[in-house]
Amino acid sequence: MQYDATRHHAGCQPPDGQTRSRVARLLLENANLTARDLADRLGITPVAVRKHLDAMTAEGLVTHHEPDGTRRGRGRPARTYRLTAAARDTFGHHYDDLSTQALRWIHKHGGPAAVAAFAAEQVAPLEERCRQAMNGASDEPLAQAEALAAALSAEGYAATATLIAGGGQLCQHHCPVAHAAAEFPQLCEAETQVIGRLVEGHVQRLATIANGDGVCTTYIPGVQDAGLQSASETTDKSQVRNQ
């Protein structure tokens, strides 16, 4: 299931397969969209979108949620849609099974420390490419998150960035090694460390696809949050010294 970004002229609707691929790609990059949201972005009617969503739901590719008490006019509650794990598997989990087998071998013969060392070595080239892509970005948390999101998207992570609680929030809507990371969290830990080094500060991983969440979410604190944390850490260390 590949996204086709080719634009079509008004009045010329793309084939059903192409439209479905575009629906899937939008849901991959933006979890919990309504049929109206999808219709607006695709330039087709909500009725046409629902036809695809119903078919994808029947095939186990899409699931929906209806918020309590949320209604649009006289209609039914505004459903939001998201991809299932089966649908995510179609978006380039290349060599994921082979990676899992390799990590099991490494764990068997070298233990958890060997897996962690392997994970760190594997993300090193990614870190360098992202660092080059982020060169010249502002030090502001949102700007850092946006620059990193663009760099990670180029690597296939379908990443986005938003401003939240005075800091930047990085969302990765796709993980090429989600299956392997579910068994070996060292992969997620190594990636989190890379993000921290790239933004030159402490970051918080709030959710991961490997852990069953819909998206990998990382919070990049603002200057004030980082200062409070630093002060807290200093206080904790002082208390330890005085004990």
N, C-alpha and C positions, 0 to 999 in steps of 0.2 A: 504494500500500500504506500505509494509514493505521492508526494504533493506535487501538483502541476501548477506552477505559478503563471502559466500562459494566460494572458487576458483575452476575453472574447468580446465581440462586438455586441451592442445592445440588440436584443431580439434573437440572438443566437445562443441558445442554452447549451452548456457543455453536456457531454454524455453522462448518464447516471453514475458510472464508475468514477469519472473525474470529479463530479460534485461530491460524491461520498468521500473521496480521498481528501478533498478540501475541508469537508466537515470534520473528518478525523484529525487533520492537521491543526485546525483551529481549536479543537477540544484538547489536543495534546499540549498546545502552547497556552491555552487559557481555560483552566478547569472551571466547571460549573457555569456554563453559558446557557441561556434560555434559547428557545427556538427563534424568538424575535431577535436576540443578539446575533445568532448565526445568520439569519436572513438578511439583516442589515449589512453584515460584513461580506456576505456572498453576493448580494444584489439580486436575490430571488425572493419568492414569497414564503411566509412562514408555513403555509400549507405544504409547499414543496419540500421545505426543510424537514417538517414533521414526518413526511413520507420516508425520507432517508433515515431519520432517527428511529422510527418504528421498526424499519427493516434491520437496522444495526442492533437495536435492542433485542429483537428476536434471535439474532445470530450470536448474542452474547458479547457484542463489541462495545455496547454503550449501556450505561445505567443512569437512572434519573432519581431526583430527589424533589419532593414538594414541601417547601417551607410551610410550617403551621401558620394559618391565618393570612397567608400572602395571596392576594387575588388581584387580577387585572380587570377592572371594570366588572362586567357581569359574568366573565368567563371563569374557567376553572383556575386553581392555583397555578402560579407561574413555575413550571417545572424547570429545574436546572439539570444539565446533562454533563457527564464526564465519561472518559474512556475506561474500560475495564482493563485488568491486567493482560487479558488475552489480546486486546487490541494494541496495547503498548508493545507487545512482543513483535508486532509486525514492523515496528519502527527501528530497525537496525540494531537488534541485540546480536550483532555479528560476533562470532567466536565466544559468546558468553558461556555456552556449555563447555567449550574447550578450556576457557579460562578457569572455570570451576574445577574441572578435572586437574588442571595443572596446579591450582592452589591446594587441592587436597593432597597431591603428591608432595608439595613443598611442606605442608603442615605435618604430614606423616613422617617425613625424614628430617625436618628442621624445627618443628614446633611453631607456636604462635609468633615468636620473635622473627623467625625466618619469613613468615607471611608478611609481617609488618615491614620488614626490610625490602621485600620484593615490591610491596605496594608503593613504598616511598620512591623506589627506583623507577617504577612504571609511570608515576605522575610527574616526574622531574621534567621530561620534555614538554608536557602540557603546561607546566608552570612557566617555563621559559617562553613558550609561544604566547601565552596570555600576558606575560610581563611586557613583551615587545608590543603587543596590541594595545596595552593600557598606557604605553609611554605618552606622557604629556597630559594625562587625565587630571582633573582637579582633585584635591585632597578631601573634598566634601563627601560624606558617606553616600549620598544618593548618586553623585557623579562617579564615585568608585564602583558602586554596584552596577550602574548602567554600563560603564566601560567593561567591567568584568562579564556582565551578561552578554554583551556583544561579542566578546572574545570567546566565551563558552559556546554561544550559539554557532559560531563558525566551526566549533569542534563537534557539533551535533547534539548539544545538550538542551536546545530549545529554551534558552534562559531569558528571563525578564527581570526588571528591577522596579521597585516602588519605594516611596518614602513612607516610613511608619515609625511612630514613637520617637521622632527626632533623629532617626538613623536610616540606613538604607537596608532594604530587604531584597535579597537575591533569591529568585525562584528558578529552579531547574526542572523543567517539565518532562525531561527525558533523561534516562540513565542508561548508557550503552552496556553497562555491566551490572544491572540491577540484580539478576539472579545470583551472580557470584558474590555480590556485596551482601546479600541477604544471609549467606552462610559465613562470609568472612568480613565482619565489620571493619577490619583494618583498612579496607579499600576506602570506606567512607571517612574514616579518621584521617587517612593520608590526604584525601581531597580537602577536608576541612582545614587541615594545617596549611595546605597550599593557598587556600583562600585567605587565611589569616596573614600569611607572608606577603601575598600580593597587595592587600590593602594596608599592610604594615600596622596591624592591630589585632586585638582579641575579637573573635567572632563567635557567634553562638549558632550551632546547628539545631534548628527547631523541629525539623521533620525530614524524613528520607523516604524515597520510593522503595528502597530495599526493606524498610521496616513496615511496609504496607500503606504508607501515606500516599496521597495523590501527587505529591510534588516534593522535591528536596528544597527546603527553605532554610536560608542562612541569614541571620541578623547581623548587620554591620553597625555597631553602636556609633552614635554621634560623639563629638568631643566631650560634651558634658557627661554622657553616660560612661565614656572611657575614663574620665577623670574621677567620677564617683567610684568606679570599680577599682581604679588604681589606689585611691585613698582607702577603700575597704580592705584591699590586699595588704596595704602598709600597716593598717590597724591590726589585722589578723596576725601578721608577722611580729608586730610589737608585743601583742598579747602572748604569743608563743615564747618570745624571748624572756618575758617577765614571769613566766610560770616556773 
